[in-house]
Amino acid sequence: MKNIKHIKNLNNDCLRGITFYKQELSILQERLEEIAAYNTAREVQEKVEYFQNQFIIHENQLNELRHDVRANDEAIEAELLITETSVADVTATAHAQIHARYLNEEKIFNDLRHEFNHFAARWM
């Protein structure tokens, strides 16, 4: 059994991170639109489409993660009414899986952001 406070803090960290990455996606999308507006070369347009698709995929992943983190929080709250200090192994395992997905998404997103920044530096 894991301490509820520890899991809730990790969930809150994930939610803050998800909010940050969603804001970052908006900024990257704006930069991508600027690049697309000023560069009509086929090579650029192909990369623009690639990044648009990646941004959509990541936004969907972030939305799904946010939903899953909130659902995990609700499960914790329900268990808190019963135990007051700890959660069942099933809930802790679900949390660990969600947190691992968040860390994976964070890594992939950061790699994409670096790739995009190299692209943007070349074409802005």
C-alpha positions, -999 to 999 in steps of 0.1 A, spaced: 0 0 0 12 35 -9 6 67 10 -22 87 -6 -4 120 -1 25 108 -21 4 96 -50 -18 127 -50 13 149 -51 26 129 -81 -8 132 -98 -9 170 -92 26 172 -107 14 153 -137 -16 176 -141 6 207 -139 30 191 -165 1 183 -188 -11 219 -186 24 232 -194 28 209 -224 -6 218 -237 4 255 -235 37 246 -252 18 229 -280 -2 261 -286 31 281 -289 47 255 -312 15 254 -334 17 292 -337 53 291 -348 45 263 -372 17 284 -388 42 313 -392 67 290 -410 39 276 -432 28 311 -441 62 323 -452 76 292 -468 58 275 -496 85 251 -507 74 215 -509 101 203 -484 88 228 -458 52 220 -464 59 183 -459 76 190 -426 48 213 -416 23 185 -422 45 161 -402 46 185 -372 9 193 -374 2 155 -372 26 151 -343 11 180 -324 -24 165 -329 -12 131 -316 5 147 -286 -26 168 -278 -47 137 -278 -22 118 -256 -22 147 -231 -60 148 -230 -61 111 -224 -35 113 -197 -53 142 -180 -85 121 -180 -67 91 -166 -49 111 -139 -82 126 -128 -99 92 -128 -71 79 -106 -76 108 -83 -113 100 -80 -104 64 -72 -80 76 -45 -107 99 -30 -132 70 -29 -106 48 -11 -98 77 12 -134 76 24 -128 40 35 -91 37 46 -82 74 53 -44 68 49 -36 43 21 -48 30 -12 -52 -6 -25 -25 -21 -46 -47 -20 -77 -50 18 -74 -13 21 -67 -5 0 -97 -28 20 -119 -11 51 -107 23 37 -114 12 29 -150 -3 63 -156 28 80 -142 51 59 -164 29 69 -194 33 105 -184 71 103 -181 72 86 -215 50 112 -231 72 139 -215 103 124 -231 88 120 -265 73 155 -264 107 170 -255 123 151 -283 97 164 -307 101 200 -294 139 198 -300 133 184 -335 108 212 -342 131 239 -329 159 227 -353 134 229 -381 121 263 -371 156 277 -368 163 267 -403 131 281 -419 122 311 -398 
